Amino acid sequence: MLTDKEALNPKVAFAKEVELIEGLPQTRRWRAIRELLFKVRPEIRKIDNDFIAAIKEERETEMLSVTGASKSLSTRRLYSMPQYMYAMLTVVDPDFTRMSEDPDTTKAFHRKVAKAFPEYCLARKI
């Protein structure tokens, strides 16, 4: 619980919020980090909505299979995350990058990210 003095100091309030986020389960933590980003930088919400609309259009109009694979099956695009979101996740949750770099957990990691952020998914089936 914040005191009145702490509540008036945005740095202290931000630190407390990050501390609460750190205790959440992984996928809920990622969603909370996204919401924290929008709280700190509300102008990004419009950019994010435009990005989500572009992803939706690409998902519906591109020649991708339901799994996000190209026609030639040479590539698969499971999701497309904007750079500002990826940067925020890596800053607030250091495990985010460690999981993506480990070859043993990479596939499970990307599926978990796709399920946590369905708005960024290009594949209709994960």
Beta strands, then each sheet from edge to edge (+ up, - down):
end
